[in-house]
């Protein structure tokens, strides 16, 4: 009975993902010649060529693509095993590793995690980064769940599980006072400092579309990608901000800010993204079941 050399397979997996021998050798801390030799041994064992050369780059053959899919499953499963052991399945406390898209509202993150914040049997790790960076970590089972305001599509290489967990109307909010009572949308926009999400934001795209339909061309005083910064400007600049209500929930409750208008056709959706796993953390399952049922 033949036995697969997982050391050789890991080298092949790394080269297959990088698509370049030099980068893979540097990542693995081995020489290019040693790496080439290991891959040739794997090809000899399997009886198939796995790569063809294209200049300095390596391209997977048809068989190489199929072997890479198996390697992905094998090493992802190994990562899941380590994550399961470290997560606390065999310990008293579970470790929950959450990734949050950098532009996502901190209030939304806290509201989602509120049932486990302060729990004695849960240890939280929260990482903020771009969606692509977080997906790479999720793929390697270095995260348990990603919170995002953008959905992702599943594919054969990575069958993401992406579920919408909330959707909120976007509001115009500004300083508390008589201005709120006299504000009219969209006519009053021309007389106010307008604080908008950045051009790459889905909220901004929807707002611009709405203004186009109404024959209005907004002239923003500030354009801000980070929701935490947009919240501070809404509080301190005297301007009117286009934000989901959750972003400024504390200021609305305290009376520092006031809702000027609700933009029913402009919404922000929030998503929970997970990877297919053989073992699902009970605490994560509890959080997702809670948002599915609603408060």
C-alpha positions as CSV (number, residue, x, y, z in Angstrom):
1,X,0.0,0.0,0.0
2,X,1.4,3.4,-1.0
3,X,1.6,6.2,1.6
4,X,1.3,9.8,0.6
5,X,4.2,12.0,1.6
6,X,2.5,15.0,3.2
7,X,5.7,16.9,3.4
8,X,5.9,16.8,-0.4
9,X,2.2,17.6,-0.7
10,X,2.6,20.7,1.5
11,X,5.4,22.0,-0.7
12,X,3.3,21.4,-3.8
13,X,0.3,23.1,-2.1
14,X,2.4,26.2,-1.3
15,X,3.8,26.5,-4.8
16,X,0.3,25.9,-6.3
17,X,-1.1,28.8,-4.3
18,X,1.9,31.1,-5.0
19,X,2.2,30.2,-8.7
20,X,6.0,31.0,-8.4
21,X,8.9,28.8,-7.2
22,X,11.0,31.7,-5.9
23,X,8.2,33.1,-3.7
24,X,7.2,29.7,-2.4
25,X,10.8,28.8,-1.6
26,X,11.2,32.0,0.4
27,X,7.9,31.4,2.3
28,X,9.0,27.8,3.1
29,X,12.6,28.8,3.9
30,X,14.1,26.3,1.5
31,X,16.2,26.6,-1.6
32,X,14.5,26.5,-5.0
33,X,16.4,23.4,-6.0
34,X,15.3,21.6,-2.9
35,X,11.7,22.6,-3.5
36,X,11.8,21.5,-7.2
37,X,13.2,18.2,-6.1
38,X,10.4,17.6,-3.5
39,X,7.8,18.4,-6.2
40,X,9.4,16.0,-8.7
41,X,9.3,13.3,-6.1
42,X,5.6,13.9,-5.6
43,X,5.0,13.8,-9.4
44,X,6.9,10.6,-9.6
45,X,4.8,9.1,-6.8
46,X,1.6,10.2,-8.4
47,X,2.6,9.3,-11.9
48,X,1.5,12.7,-13.3
49,X,3.0,16.1,-14.1
50,X,1.5,18.7,-11.8
51,X,3.1,21.9,-13.3
52,X,4.2,23.3,-16.6
53,X,6.7,26.1,-16.8
54,X,5.8,29.5,-18.3
55,X,9.0,31.6,-18.1
56,X,9.7,31.9,-14.4
57,X,6.2,31.1,-13.4
58,X,4.6,27.7,-12.9
59,X,1.2,26.8,-14.2
60,X,-0.9,23.9,-12.9
61,X,-1.7,21.1,-15.2
62,X,-5.3,19.7,-15.3
63,X,-4.2,17.0,-12.9
64,X,-2.3,19.7,-10.8
65,X,-5.6,21.6,-10.3
66,X,-7.3,18.4,-9.1
67,X,-4.5,17.5,-6.7
68,X,-4.5,21.1,-5.4
69,X,-8.2,20.9,-4.5
70,X,-7.5,17.8,-2.5
71,X,-4.5,19.5,-0.8
72,X,-6.6,22.5,0.1
73,X,-9.1,20.2,1.8
74,X,-6.4,18.2,3.6
75,X,-4.5,21.2,5.0
76,X,-7.7,23.2,5.7
77,X,-9.0,20.3,7.7
78,X,-5.7,20.1,9.6
79,X,-6.0,23.8,10.4
80,X,-9.6,23.2,11.6
81,X,-8.4,20.4,13.8
82,X,-5.8,22.7,15.5
83,X,-8.4,25.5,15.8
84,X,-10.8,23.1,17.4
85,X,-8.3,21.9,20.0
86,X,-7.1,25.5,20.7
87,X,-10.7,26.9,20.8
88,X,-11.5,25.3,24.1
89,X,-13.5,22.2,23.0
90,X,-11.2,20.3,25.4
91,X,-10.9,23.2,27.8
92,X,-13.2,25.1,30.0
93,X,-13.3,28.3,28.0
94,X,-14.0,28.6,24.3
95,X,-11.9,31.0,22.2
96,X,-14.0,32.8,19.6
97,X,-12.0,34.5,16.8
98,X,-13.9,37.2,15.0
99,X,-12.8,39.2,11.9
100,X,-14.5,42.5,11.2
101,X,-14.2,44.5,8.1
102,X,-12.3,47.7,9.0
103,X,-15.1,50.0,7.9
104,X,-17.8,48.2,9.8
105,X,-19.6,50.0,12.6
106,X,-18.1,49.3,16.0
107,X,-21.5,49.6,17.5
108,X,-22.8,46.9,15.3
109,X,-19.9,44.6,16.2
110,X,-20.6,45.2,19.9
111,X,-24.3,44.6,19.5
112,X,-23.7,41.3,17.7
113,X,-21.2,40.1,20.3
114,X,-23.1,41.4,23.3
115,X,-24.4,38.0,24.4
116,X,-20.9,36.7,24.9
117,X,-19.1,39.9,26.1
118,X,-18.0,39.3,29.6
119,X,-19.0,35.6,29.6
120,X,-16.6,33.6,31.8
121,X,-16.5,30.7,29.4
122,X,-15.6,32.7,26.3
123,X,-12.4,34.3,25.3
124,X,-12.7,36.8,22.4
125,X,-10.2,37.7,19.7
126,X,-11.3,40.5,17.3
127,X,-9.3,41.4,14.2
128,X,-10.0,44.3,11.9
129,X,-8.7,44.2,8.3
130,X,-9.9,44.3,4.7
131,X,-12.4,41.7,3.6
132,X,-9.8,39.9,1.4
133,X,-7.3,39.7,4.2
134,X,-9.9,38.3,6.6
135,X,-11.1,35.7,4.0
136,X,-7.5,34.4,3.7
137,X,-7.4,34.0,7.5
138,X,-10.8,32.3,7.5
139,X,-9.7,30.0,4.8
140,X,-6.8,28.9,7.0
141,X,-9.1,28.5,10.0
142,X,-7.4,31.3,11.8
143,X,-10.8,33.0,12.2
144,X,-14.1,31.5,13.1
145,X,-16.4,34.1,11.6
146,X,-16.2,37.4,9.7
147,X,-18.6,40.3,10.1
148,X,-19.0,42.3,6.9
149,X,-21.2,44.9,5.2
150,X,-20.5,43.2,1.8
151,X,-21.5,39.6,0.8
152,X,-19.2,37.1,-0.7
153,X,-20.0,34.4,-3.3
154,X,-19.2,30.8,-2.8
155,X,-17.1,28.9,-5.3
156,X,-15.6,25.4,-5.8
157,X,-12.3,26.5,-4.3
158,X,-13.9,27.9,-1.1
159,X,-17.5,27.2,-0.3
160,X,-18.1,30.3,1.9
161,X,-21.3,30.4,4.0
162,X,-22.6,33.9,3.8
163,X,-25.8,34.8,5.6
164,X,-27.4,38.3,6.0
165,X,-27.9,38.8,9.7
166,X,-29.3,42.3,9.7
167,X,-30.4,45.2,7.4
168,X,-30.9,48.8,8.5
169,X,-32.3,51.9,6.9
170,X,-29.8,54.7,6.5
171,X,-30.6,58.1,8.2
172,X,-29.6,61.7,8.0
173,X,-28.5,62.7,11.4
174,X,-27.3,66.1,12.7
175,X,-27.1,68.3,15.8
176,X,-30.1,68.3,18.1
177,X,-32.1,71.5,17.9
178,X,-34.5,73.5,15.8
179,X,-32.7,72.6,12.5
180,X,-34.1,69.1,12.7
181,X,-37.7,70.3,12.7
182,X,-37.2,72.6,9.7
183,X,-35.0,70.2,7.7
184,X,-36.5,69.0,4.4
185,X,-34.9,66.3,2.2
186,X,-33.5,66.9,-0.3
187,X,-34.0,70.7,-0.4
188,X,-32.1,71.4,2.8
189,X,-29.0,69.5,1.7
190,X,-27.7,72.6,0.0
191,X,-27.6,74.6,3.2
192,X,-25.9,72.0,5.4
193,X,-22.4,70.6,5.8
194,X,-22.9,67.1,4.3
195,X,-20.9,64.2,5.7
196,X,-20.9,61.2,3.4
197,X,-19.4,57.7,3.4
198,X,-16.5,57.3,0.9
199,X,-17.1,56.7,-2.8
200,X,-16.3,53.0,-2.5
201,X,-19.1,52.5,0.0
202,X,-22.3,50.7,-1.0
203,X,-24.3,53.2,1.1
204,X,-22.7,56.0,-0.9
205,X,-23.6,54.4,-4.2
206,X,-27.2,54.1,-3.1
207,X,-27.3,57.7,-1.8
208,X,-25.9,59.0,-5.0
209,X,-28.4,57.0,-7.0
210,X,-31.3,58.4,-4.9
211,X,-30.0,62.0,-5.3
212,X,-29.7,61.4,-9.1
213,X,-33.4,60.3,-9.2
214,X,-34.4,63.4,-7.3
215,X,-32.3,65.7,-9.5
216,X,-30.0,66.7,-6.7
217,X,-26.2,66.8,-6.9
218,X,-24.7,66.5,-3.4
219,X,-21.7,68.6,-2.5
220,X,-20.0,66.8,0.4
221,X,-18.2,68.7,3.1
222,X,-16.4,65.4,4.1
223,X,-16.2,61.9,2.6
224,X,-15.2,59.3,5.2
225,X,-14.7,55.5,4.8
226,X,-14.3,54.7,8.5
227,X,-17.7,54.7,10.3
228,X,-16.1,55.5,13.6
229,X,-14.6,58.7,12.1
230,X,-17.9,59.5,10.4
231,X,-19.6,59.2,13.8
232,X,-17.1,61.6,15.4
233,X,-17.6,64.2,12.6
234,X,-21.4,63.9,12.9
235,X,-21.1,64.6,16.6
236,X,-18.5,67.4,16.4
237,X,-18.7,69.2,13.0
238,X,-22.3,70.5,13.1
239,X,-22.9,68.8,9.8
240,X,-25.5,66.3,8.7
241,X,-24.3,62.7,8.2
242,X,-25.6,59.9,6.0
243,X,-25.2,56.8,8.3
244,X,-27.0,53.7,9.5
245,X,-28.7,54.5,12.8
246,X,-26.6,51.9,14.6
247,X,-23.4,53.9,14.0
248,X,-24.7,56.8,16.1
249,X,-27.1,54.9,18.5
250,X,-25.4,56.3,21.6
251,X,-25.5,59.9,20.4
252,X,-29.2,59.6,19.4
253,X,-30.1,58.1,22.8
254,X,-28.2,60.8,24.7
255,X,-29.7,63.6,22.6
256,X,-26.4,64.8,21.2
257,X,-27.6,64.0,17.7
258,X,-31.1,63.9,16.2
259,X,-32.6,62.0,13.3
260,X,-33.4,64.5,10.5
261,X,-34.7,62.0,7.9
262,X,-34.9,58.3,7.1
263,X,-33.8,57.3,3.6
264,X,-36.0,54.2,3.2
265,X,-34.4,53.3,-0.2
266,X,-30.9,53.4,1.2
267,X,-30.0,50.5,3.4
268,X,-26.9,48.8,4.8
269,X,-26.8,45.0,5.1
270,X,-24.7,43.1,7.5
271,X,-23.3,39.6,6.9
272,X,-21.8,36.8,8.8
273,X,-19.3,34.8,6.8
274,X,-18.1,31.3,7.8
275,X,-16.2,28.4,6.2
276,X,-17.5,24.9,6.1
277,X,-16.3,23.0,9.1
278,X,-16.6,19.6,10.6
279,X,-16.9,21.0,14.1
280,X,-18.8,24.2,14.8
281,X,-18.1,26.1,18.0
282,X,-21.3,26.1,20.3
283,X,-20.8,29.8,21.1
284,X,-20.7,30.7,17.4
285,X,-23.8,28.6,16.7
286,X,-25.6,30.3,19.5
287,X,-24.8,33.8,18.2
288,X,-26.0,33.0,14.7
289,X,-29.2,31.3,15.9
290,X,-29.9,34.4,17.9
291,X,-29.7,36.8,15.0
292,X,-31.7,34.4,12.8
293,X,-34.5,34.5,15.4
294,X,-34.2,38.3,16.0
295,X,-34.0,40.0,19.4
